[in-house]
Amino acid sequence: MSERSLSAVVLAAGEGVRMRSQRPKPLHVLCGRPLLLYVLDALADAEVDRAVVVVGSAAERVTKRVQEDLSGLRLDFVEQGAPRGTGDALAAALGALGEDDFGDDDVVVVPGDMPLLSAASVAALVEAHRRADAACTVLVAHPADLGGRARVVRGRDGRVTRVVPAADLAGGDDDGFGTLDAAEQAELSALEEVSASVYCFRRGVLGPALRRLTPDNVDRAYRLPDVVEVLHRAGYRVGAVEVGDPAELAEVEDRLSLARVEAEIRRRINDRWLAAGVTMLDPATCYVDATVTLGRDVTLFPNTLLQGRTVVGEGAELGPDTRLVDCMIGAGARVEKTVGHDAEVGPGADVGPFVALEPGAHVPPGARIAPFSAVRMTD
């Protein structure tokens, strides 16, 4: 067998109605970076050869913003015109992948709103898929909270036979493929294994399976989970691999889940800097964007916010009650109870308390900026 290529499809065309925002959901910010970039980072680190992002009505805004920061991944964008479901979105993406990816090549499908998903989990999914020579492999979990998750149905041989979307568990009439009666809803709701909405497919069987989907279901959409049953009925092997940490499956659906996911990303960022030699007197009150760079032996006091492209030199002390955005702080500088935007503080300088660093401001090395003052570009 020739070496398989690995492509990915990111489903990011949802309207994000529950965000109650004019901003497209993929562009909501987590620790200084758009939500969608975290998903693309995981794919790049999992050695995906190329990815196609399916976007919705705000396609131009999403495409432009993501391309500004993304590196290391060959990326294309496809716009899903009418919102006709995840199955329809995946079909549109396959067209963008081109005819050269058929046969035994594999394609990973992930939601665009799952920023905690790790490259390790994606790699484990692909490895299990190829080892079992499956047509499809589903990433599954056994979380404590089952609500709102699609259930995984297995046959007597342990293989996956169906993935039942959460919409079917909530209601619907027995009017066709993918729908449930009340007894089936109760039985399936009791299952404790859930789908993470992350799949690995053999490319050669995916296209034909998508063409067999019908919208005879509760929400009248072409749904990706239904592909699992199509493949099973056609005699193909469908497997599953369990994610190591169910927390990775957290999806951003509204402002509450956005805040919870950001708290976890921020904790991971702080842990990484602590391991690298940064001191935080109270990590729970230190807010460091993913785009910030800190030198060794930097000390952050409580209620310190570092955002944007801020760079802090070795041995600097920041805080308490300090917010710096896109600032350059020299080695050994001390900045206390200060707000700064696009400013520079030289090495060994002493700033604050109660100082405003206005855009373009420059504090010379070793300078002392008195309390209750503002530093302007011309100062």
C-alpha positions in Angstrom: 0.0 0.0 0.0 1.3 3.4 -0.9 1.8 6.0 1.8 -1.5 7.6 2.7 -1.9 11.4 2.7 -3.9 13.1 5.5 -6.2 16.0 4.9 -8.6 17.7 7.2 -12.0 19.4 7.0 -12.9 22.0 9.6 -16.6 22.7 9.9 -16.9 26.4 10.8 -20.0 27.5 8.8 -22.4 27.6 11.8 -24.3 30.9 12.4 -23.3 31.1 16.0 -26.7 32.5 17.0 -26.3 31.8 20.7 -23.2 34.0 20.8 -25.5 36.9 20.2 -22.8 38.8 18.4 -22.1 40.6 15.1 -18.7 38.8 15.1 -18.5 35.4 13.3 -18.1 32.7 15.9 -14.8 31.5 14.4 -13.3 34.9 15.1 -14.3 35.2 18.8 -11.1 35.7 20.7 -9.5 33.3 23.3 -6.4 34.6 25.0 -5.6 37.0 22.2 -6.2 34.6 19.2 -9.3 33.7 17.2 -11.1 30.6 18.2 -10.6 28.9 14.8 -6.8 29.2 15.0 -6.6 26.8 18.0 -8.2 24.1 15.9 -5.9 24.7 13.0 -2.9 24.6 15.2 -3.9 21.2 16.5 -4.2 19.9 12.9 -0.9 21.4 11.9 0.8 19.8 14.9 -0.8 16.4 14.0 1.0 16.6 10.6 -2.1 17.1 8.5 -1.0 17.8 4.9 -3.7 20.3 4.1 -7.0 21.5 5.4 -10.2 22.9 4.0 -12.3 25.2 6.3 -16.0 25.4 5.5 -17.2 28.9 6.4 -20.7 30.5 6.3 -22.1 33.9 5.5 -19.1 35.8 7.0 -16.6 33.9 4.7 -14.5 37.0 3.7 -14.0 38.2 7.3 -13.0 34.8 8.5 -10.7 34.0 5.6 -8.9 37.3 5.9 -8.4 37.2 9.7 -7.2 33.5 9.8 -4.7 34.0 6.9 -3.1 36.9 8.8 -1.8 34.6 11.6 -1.7 31.0 10.3 1.5 29.4 9.4 2.7 25.8 8.7 -0.5 24.5 7.1 -1.7 24.4 3.5 -5.2 25.9 3.8 -8.2 26.5 1.6 -11.6 27.9 2.3 -15.0 26.9 1.0 -18.2 28.8 1.6 -21.4 26.8 2.3 -24.2 28.8 0.7 -27.4 27.6 2.4 -27.0 26.0 5.8 -28.1 22.5 4.9 -26.2 20.6 7.6 -22.8 19.2 8.4 -23.0 16.5 5.8 -23.6 19.1 3.1 -20.7 21.2 4.4 -18.4 18.2 4.2 -19.5 17.4 0.7 -18.6 21.0 -0.4 -15.2 20.6 1.2 -14.4 17.4 -0.6 -14.8 19.2 -3.9 -12.1 21.6 -2.8 -9.7 18.8 -1.9 -9.7 17.7 -5.5 -9.5 14.4 -7.2 -5.9 13.6 -6.2 -6.9 12.5 -2.6 -9.0 9.5 -3.5 -8.2 5.8 -2.6 -6.7 5.0 0.7 -6.0 8.6 1.7 -7.6 9.7 4.9 -9.5 12.9 5.9 -10.1 14.1 9.4 -13.2 16.0 10.1 -13.3 18.4 13.1 -15.7 21.1 14.4 -14.3 24.6 14.2 -15.5 25.5 17.7 -13.5 22.9 19.7 -10.3 24.8 20.6 -9.1 22.4 23.4 -8.8 19.5 21.0 -5.1 18.4 21.1 -2.9 17.3 18.3 -2.2 14.1 20.3 -5.9 13.2 20.2 -6.1 13.8 16.4 -2.9 11.7 15.9 -4.3 8.9 18.1 -7.5 8.9 16.1 -5.6 8.6 12.8 -3.3 5.9 14.1 -6.1 3.8 15.3 -8.0 4.3 12.1 -5.1 3.1 10.0 -4.1 0.3 12.2 -7.7 -1.2 12.0 -7.9 -0.5 8.3 -11.3 1.1 9.0 -13.5 3.0 6.7 -14.4 5.4 9.5 -13.2 5.9 13.1 -15.0 8.0 15.6 -13.5 9.9 18.5 -15.5 9.0 21.5 -15.7 9.8 25.3 -17.4 8.9 28.5 -17.9 12.3 30.1 -19.7 12.9 33.4 -22.2 15.2 31.7 -23.8 13.5 28.8 -26.2 16.3 27.9 -26.2 17.7 24.4 -24.0 15.0 23.0 -24.6 12.5 20.2 -24.7 8.9 21.4 -22.6 6.1 20.0 -24.3 2.8 19.3 -22.3 -0.4 19.0 -23.2 -3.9 17.7 -22.6 -7.2 19.4 -19.1 -7.4 18.0 -18.2 -4.0 19.6 -18.1 -2.1 16.3 -19.8 1.2 15.9 -23.1 0.9 14.0 -24.6 4.4 14.5 -24.0 7.8 15.9 -27.3 9.3 17.0 -27.4 13.2 17.0 -28.6 14.9 20.1 -31.5 16.5 18.2 -33.0 13.0 17.7 -32.8 12.3 21.4 -34.9 15.4 22.1 -37.8 14.5 19.9 -39.1 13.9 16.4 -41.6 11.7 14.6 -40.9 8.3 13.2 -40.8 9.5 9.6 -37.7 8.1 8.0 -34.0 7.5 8.2 -32.3 8.9 11.3 -35.5 9.4 13.4 -36.5 7.8 16.6 -39.7 6.8 18.4 -40.1 7.5 22.1 -38.9 4.1 23.2 -35.7 4.4 21.1 -35.1 7.9 22.4 -35.2 6.6 26.0 -33.0 3.7 25.3 -30.3 5.7 23.4 -30.4 8.5 25.9 -29.2 6.0 28.5 -26.1 5.2 26.6 -22.9 6.6 28.2 -20.6 6.7 25.2 -20.8 9.9 23.2 -19.4 11.1 19.9 -16.9 13.9 20.0 -18.0 15.0 16.5 -14.5 14.3 15.3 -14.0 11.6 12.6 -11.4 10.0 10.4 -12.6 8.7 7.1 -11.0 6.7 4.3 -11.4 9.2 1.5 -12.4 6.7 -1.2 -15.7 5.7 0.6 -16.6 9.0 2.1 -17.9 10.7 -1.1 -20.3 7.9 -2.1 -21.6 7.7 1.5 -22.3 11.4 1.6 -24.4 11.1 -1.6 -26.6 8.5 0.1 -27.6 10.9 2.9 -31.2 12.2 3.0 -32.6 15.0 5.1 -35.4 12.9 6.6 -34.7 13.8 10.2 -35.8 16.1 13.0 -33.9 19.2 11.7 -34.3 18.4 7.9 -30.6 18.6 7.3 -27.9 16.4 5.8 -26.1 15.3 8.9 -22.5 14.0 9.1 -23.2 11.5 11.9 -25.6 9.7 9.6 -22.6 8.7 7.4 -21.6 6.2 10.1 -24.8 4.2 9.7 -24.6 4.4 5.9 -21.1 2.9 6.0 -22.0 0.2 8.5 -25.0 -0.9 6.5 -22.8 -1.1 3.4 -20.5 -3.6 5.3 -17.6 -1.3 6.1 -15.7 -1.3 9.3 -16.4 1.6 11.7 -14.2 1.9 14.7 -13.8 4.2 17.7 -11.0 5.5 19.8 -11.5 7.2 23.2 -10.1 10.7 23.8 -7.7 10.8 26.7 -9.2 13.9 28.4 -13.0 14.5 27.8 -12.3 18.2 28.6 -10.8 18.5 25.1 -14.3 18.1 23.6 -15.6 21.4 25.1 -17.4 23.3 22.3 -17.9 27.0 22.2 -21.6 27.5 21.8 -22.3 30.7 23.7 -20.6 33.3 25.9 -20.7 31.1 28.9 -18.8 28.2 27.2 -16.4 30.7 25.6 -15.5 32.0 29.1 -15.0 28.5 30.5 -12.8 27.4 27.6 -10.8 30.6 27.8 -10.2 30.0 31.5 -8.7 26.6 30.7 -6.5 27.9 27.9 -5.3 30.7 30.2 -4.4 28.1 32.9 -2.4 26.2 30.3 -0.6 29.3 29.2 0.3 30.2 32.8 1.5 26.7 33.5 3.8 26.8 30.5 5.3 30.1 31.6 5.7 28.9 35.2 7.6 25.9 33.9 9.8 28.2 31.8 11.0 30.3 34.8 8.4 33.0 35.2 7.1 33.8 38.7 3.4 34.5 39.3 2.4 35.4 42.8 -1.2 34.4 42.1 -1.6 32.6 38.7 -5.3 32.8 39.0 -5.1 36.6 38.7 -2.5 36.8 36.0 -3.9 37.1 32.5 -1.3 36.4 29.7 -2.4 36.2 26.1 -1.1 33.4 23.9 0.7 36.0 21.8 2.8 37.4 24.7 6.5 36.7 25.2 8.1 36.6 28.6 11.7 36.4 29.6 13.2 34.2 32.3 12.8 35.5 35.9 10.0 37.8 35.1 7.7 38.4 38.1 4.0 39.0 37.6 2.1 40.4 40.6 -1.7 39.9 41.0 -4.1 41.5 38.6 -1.6 41.8 35.7 -3.0 41.7 32.2 -0.5 41.2 29.3 -2.1 41.3 25.8 -1.4 41.5 22.1 2.3 41.3 21.1 3.7 42.4 24.4 7.3 41.3 25.0 8.8 41.4 28.5 12.6 41.2 29.1 14.3 39.0 31.7 14.0 39.9 35.3 11.2 42.6 34.8 8.6 43.0 37.5 5.0 43.8 36.4 2.0 44.7 38.6 0.0 44.6 40.6 -3.0 46.1 38.8 -1.3 46.6 35.5 -2.5 46.2 31.9 -0.1 46.3 28.9 -1.1 45.9 25.3 1.5 45.6 22.5 4.2 46.9 24.7 8.0 46.3 24.9 9.3 46.0 28.5 13.1 46.0 28.9 15.0 43.6 31.2 14.9 44.5 34.8 12.3 47.1 34.4 9.6 47.6 37.1 6.0 48.6 36.0 3.5 49.0 38.8 -0.2 50.0 38.6 0.2 51.1 35.0 -1.9 51.0 31.8 0.1 51.0 28.5 -0.8 50.6 24.8 1.9 50.3 22.1 4.6 51.8 24.3 8.2 50.9 25.2 9.9 50.8 28.6 13.7 50.7 28.6 15.8 48.2 30.6 16.0 49.0 34.3 13.3 51.8 34.1 10.9 52.3 37.1 7.3 53.2 36.1 4.4 53.9 38.5 2.3 53.6 40.3 -0.7 55.2 38.6 1.0 55.9 35.2 -0.5 55.9 31.7 1.7 55.0 28.8 0.1 56.3 25.7 0.6 54.9 22.2 4.1 55.6 21.0 5.4 56.5 24.4 9.1 55.6 25.2 10.6 55.4 28.7 14.4 55.6 28.4 16.6 53.0 30.1 16.9 53.5 33.8 14.4 56.4 33.9 12.0 57.0 36.8 8.5 57.9 35.9 6.7 59.5 38.8 3.3 58.4 40.1 0.2 59.9 38.8 1.6 60.9 35.4 1.1 60.2 31.7 3.9 59.5 29.2 3.2 60.6 25.6 4.9 60.0 22.4 6.6 63.4 22.5 7.8 63.0 26.1 
